[in-house]
Amino acid sequence: MATYKNIQKYVKDKYGNSIKTCWIADMKEYHGLKKRIAPNRISMDTKTNPCPKDKMDMITEAFKHFNMI
């Protein structure tokens, strides 16, 4: 499984966009992939930085590239 840094680098190299790790975590949850709970997470019920709709396809493509989905 690819690390968050691997996914960020892939998206940066392919699309020229920087993505946040919280967006990757949000997309992992969306696709049903296992993720850890961040130690600095304030609430389990709310998301302060959900993945923007325009970045979802880029992150999903990275997951496919690394055979995560």
C-alpha positions as CSV (number, residue, x, y, z in Angstrom):
1,M,0.0,0.0,0.0
2,A,1.3,3.5,-0.9
3,T,2.1,6.0,1.8
4,Y,0.5,9.4,1.9
5,K,3.7,10.9,0.7
6,N,3.7,8.5,-2.3
7,I,0.2,9.6,-3.2
8,Q,1.0,13.3,-2.8
9,K,4.0,13.0,-5.0
10,Y,2.1,11.0,-7.7
11,V,-0.7,13.7,-7.8
12,K,1.9,16.5,-7.9
13,D,3.9,14.9,-10.7
14,K,0.9,13.9,-12.8
15,Y,-1.5,16.8,-12.3
16,G,0.7,19.6,-10.8
17,N,-1.6,19.9,-7.8
18,S,-0.7,19.7,-4.1
19,I,-3.1,17.7,-2.0
20,K,-3.6,17.6,1.8
21,T,-3.2,14.4,3.8
22,C,-6.7,14.9,5.3
23,W,-8.1,14.8,1.7
24,I,-6.4,11.4,1.2
25,A,-7.8,10.1,4.5
26,D,-11.3,11.3,3.5
27,M,-11.0,9.5,0.1
28,K,-9.7,6.4,1.9
29,E,-12.9,6.4,4.0
30,Y,-15.0,7.1,0.9
31,H,-13.5,4.0,-0.9
32,G,-13.7,1.8,2.2
33,L,-10.0,1.5,2.7
34,K,-8.5,1.0,6.2
35,K,-7.1,4.1,7.8
36,R,-5.8,5.1,11.2
37,I,-7.4,7.7,13.4
38,A,-5.3,10.9,13.6
39,P,-4.2,11.6,17.2
40,N,-5.1,15.3,16.8
41,R,-8.7,14.6,15.5
42,I,-11.1,16.6,17.6
43,S,-14.3,14.8,16.8
44,M,-15.1,11.5,15.2
45,D,-18.4,12.7,13.9
46,T,-17.3,15.9,12.0
47,K,-14.8,16.6,9.3
48,T,-13.2,20.0,9.2
49,N,-11.4,19.5,5.8
50,P,-13.3,17.1,3.5
51,C,-11.8,16.4,0.1
52,P,-12.9,19.0,-2.5
53,K,-14.9,17.6,-5.4
54,D,-12.3,18.7,-7.9
55,K,-9.5,16.7,-6.2
56,M,-11.5,13.5,-5.8
57,D,-10.7,12.1,-9.2
58,M,-7.0,12.8,-8.9
59,I,-6.8,11.0,-5.6
60,T,-8.9,8.1,-6.9
61,E,-6.6,7.8,-9.9
62,A,-3.6,7.6,-7.5
63,F,-5.3,4.8,-5.5
64,K,-5.8,2.9,-8.8
65,H,-2.1,3.6,-9.8
66,F,-0.9,2.1,-6.6
67,N,-3.4,-0.9,-6.8
68,M,-5.2,0.2,-3.6
69,I,-8.6,-0.1,-5.3
